[in-house]
Amino acid sequence: MISKAEFYAKSRASRIRKQKKIYLSNIGLRNALIGTLNEGLLRDNAELGNVAEMLVHEHCKRLKFCLEPEFKTELFYWRTTQGEEVDIIVELHRKPIPIESKYRNDIHKRDLKGLYHFLKEYKGSFGVVITKDLFDLRENIIYIPLWLFLLMC
């Protein structure tokens, strides 16, 4: 019912010291608990963004399990002291893949500061942005619509 994401760091000690991010596995339960179990949810872009991030988190756990069933389906998040953040980090074959959930189509480079910072710091080869409908490749960032991402696996 509840899923946790630890802070991403190379050392286990650094991971433990930081605060964890909590996700409810059931979107309907989450919406009922906060009182958005109605059509008003569809008009609230901020809430839709939160729901999309929870869906992406849950789906990343399934993808990780399908690709590496012998490992724990552990997911992470990452944040700088300046507040730049990456929503989800999936480690596949000991390489981190940063995933940012942006449930909209007008995404600018400044919206992805955390993603670019993470790629530079951890020498990542690419990042993923989950969007509303945008499907594109810009520099080393893959933009995938949520509906298509959910069809994977």
KENU-109111 format. One line per 10 residues: their letters; for each residue x, y, z of C-alpha. Coordinates in steps of 0.5 Angstrom, whole numbers. Example, Ala and Ser with C-alpha at 12.3 -4.5 7.8 and 13.67 -1.06 7.14 Angstrom:
<recs>
as> 25 -9 16; 27 -2 14 $
</recs>
This chain:
<recs>
miskaefyak> 0 0 0; 6 5 2; 12 5 -2; 18 9 0; 24 12 -4; 31 14 -1; 35 19 -3; 40 17 -8; 47 17 -6; 53 13 -8 $
srasrirkqk> 54 11 0; 49 7 4; 51 12 10; 49 18 6; 42 15 3; 40 13 10; 41 20 13; 37 24 8; 29 24 9; 25 19 5 $
kiylsniglr> 20 20 0; 13 17 1; 8 14 -4; 1 11 -4; 1 5 -9; -7 6 -10; -8 12 -13; -16 12 -12; -14 11 -4; -10 17 -5 $
naligtlneg> -15 21 -8; -20 19 -3; -16 21 3; -15 28 1; -22 29 -2; -20 29 -10; -24 23 -12; -29 27 -16; -29 31 -23; -25 37 -20 $
llrdnaelgn> -19 33 -20; -19 33 -28; -19 41 -28; -13 41 -23; -6 41 -26; -2 41 -20; -6 35 -17; -6 31 -24; 2 32 -24; 2 29 -17 $
vaemlvhehc> -2 23 -19; 2 22 -25; 8 22 -21; 5 17 -17; 3 13 -23; 10 13 -26; 14 11 -19; 9 5 -19; 11 3 -26; 18 4 -25 $
krlkfclepe> 18 -1 -20; 15 -6 -24; 20 -4 -30; 26 -5 -25; 23 -12 -23; 22 -14 -30; 29 -12 -32; 32 -15 -26; 28 -19 -22; 34 -22 -18 $
fktelfywrt> 35 -15 -15; 31 -11 -10; 26 -6 -13; 29 0 -10; 27 7 -13; 31 13 -11; 30 21 -11; 35 26 -12; 35 33 -9; 41 39 -9 $
tqgeevdiiv> 41 44 -3; 39 49 -8; 32 45 -9; 33 42 -16; 30 35 -16; 30 29 -20; 23 25 -18; 25 18 -19; 32 15 -20; 32 7 -23 $
elhrkpipie> 39 4 -22; 39 -1 -28; 46 -6 -28; 49 -1 -23; 47 5 -27; 43 11 -25; 37 13 -30; 34 19 -28; 26 20 -29; 23 27 -28 $
skyrndihkr> 15 27 -29; 12 33 -32; 5 32 -34; 5 37 -39; 7 39 -46; 11 46 -45; 17 43 -42; 23 48 -42; 30 47 -40; 30 51 -34 $
dlkglyhflk> 24 46 -32; 29 40 -32; 35 44 -28; 35 38 -23; 36 33 -29; 41 36 -32; 45 37 -26; 44 30 -24; 47 27 -31; 53 32 -30 $
eykgsfgvvi> 54 30 -23; 53 22 -24; 56 22 -31; 49 19 -34; 48 18 -41; 41 20 -42; 35 22 -38; 27 21 -39; 22 26 -38; 15 23 -37 $
tkdlfdlren> 10 28 -41; 3 29 -42; 3 28 -50; 10 30 -52; 14 25 -55; 21 27 -57; 29 27 -56; 32 33 -55; 40 33 -53; 40 27 -49 $
iiyiplwlfl> 33 27 -46; 28 22 -48; 21 25 -47; 15 20 -47; 8 21 -46; 5 18 -40; 0 13 -44; 6 10 -48; 10 10 -42; 5 6 -38 $
lmc> 5 1 -44; 12 -1 -43; 13 -8 -39 $
</recs>
